[in-house]
Amino acid sequence: MGFTLGASELTVYDATQAFAWLSLALARETNPRLQAYLEKSLKARADSMSSTELERARVKTEELKARFAMVPRWQDTQ
């Protein structure tokens, strides 16, 4: 979701939502390689946002964390 909403060439572009979904994914990821990838993606998104957008994104992140608090973490066993 974060990558789709963060693709600036699409009509659904929403940097705030992209940041929030990427933050949620990072908070739940346990694989170090995927964590690094998500951190890089999140930093790139944050670097392109204004301080106002970042604040809204952080609020949205907390809303998503509360809303999806009970969603189980994905376990990649392969």
C-alpha positions as CSV (number, residue, x, y, z in Angstrom):
1,M,0.0,0.0,0.0
2,G,2.8,2.4,0.9
3,F,4.6,1.8,-2.3
4,T,1.5,2.2,-4.4
5,L,0.4,5.5,-2.8
6,G,4.0,6.8,-3.0
7,A,4.4,6.3,-6.7
8,S,4.2,10.0,-7.8
9,E,3.4,9.1,-11.4
10,L,0.0,7.5,-10.4
11,T,-3.2,9.4,-9.9
12,V,-3.6,7.9,-6.4
13,Y,-0.4,9.6,-5.2
14,D,-0.7,10.4,-1.5
15,A,2.7,11.0,0.3
16,T,1.1,11.2,3.7
17,Q,-0.7,7.9,3.4
18,A,2.4,6.3,1.8
19,F,4.6,7.4,4.7
20,A,2.0,6.0,7.2
21,W,1.7,2.6,5.5
22,L,5.5,2.3,5.1
23,S,5.9,3.2,8.8
24,L,3.4,0.5,9.8
25,A,5.1,-2.1,7.6
26,L,8.5,-1.2,9.1
27,A,7.1,-1.4,12.6
28,R,6.0,-5.0,11.9
29,E,8.8,-6.3,9.8
30,T,11.2,-8.8,11.4
31,N,13.5,-9.5,8.5
32,P,16.6,-7.3,8.7
33,R,17.0,-7.0,4.9
34,L,13.4,-6.0,4.5
35,Q,13.7,-3.6,7.4
36,A,16.6,-1.9,5.7
37,Y,14.7,-1.7,2.5
38,L,11.7,-0.2,4.2
39,E,13.8,2.3,6.1
40,K,15.4,3.5,2.9
41,S,12.0,3.8,1.2
42,L,10.6,5.7,4.2
43,K,13.6,8.1,4.3
44,A,13.2,8.8,0.6
45,R,9.5,9.6,1.2
46,A,10.2,11.7,4.2
47,D,12.9,13.7,2.4
48,S,10.4,14.7,-0.3
49,M,7.8,15.9,2.2
50,S,7.3,19.3,3.9
51,S,7.2,19.5,7.7
52,T,3.4,19.9,7.7
53,E,3.1,16.8,5.5
54,L,5.4,14.9,7.8
55,E,3.4,15.8,10.9
56,R,0.2,14.7,9.2
57,A,1.9,11.5,8.2
58,R,3.0,10.8,11.7
59,V,-0.5,11.3,13.0
60,K,-1.8,9.0,10.3
61,T,0.8,6.4,11.3
62,E,-0.4,6.4,14.9
63,E,-4.0,6.0,13.7
64,L,-3.0,3.0,11.5
65,K,-1.1,1.4,14.4
66,A,-4.1,1.7,16.6
67,R,-6.5,0.6,14.0
68,F,-4.5,-2.5,13.0
69,A,-2.9,-3.3,16.4
70,M,-4.2,-6.8,16.3
71,V,-3.1,-7.8,12.8
72,P,-0.6,-10.6,13.1
73,R,2.9,-10.2,11.8
74,W,3.8,-12.0,8.6
75,Q,6.4,-14.7,9.1
76,D,8.4,-15.6,6.1
77,T,9.6,-19.2,6.7
78,Q,11.4,-19.7,3.4
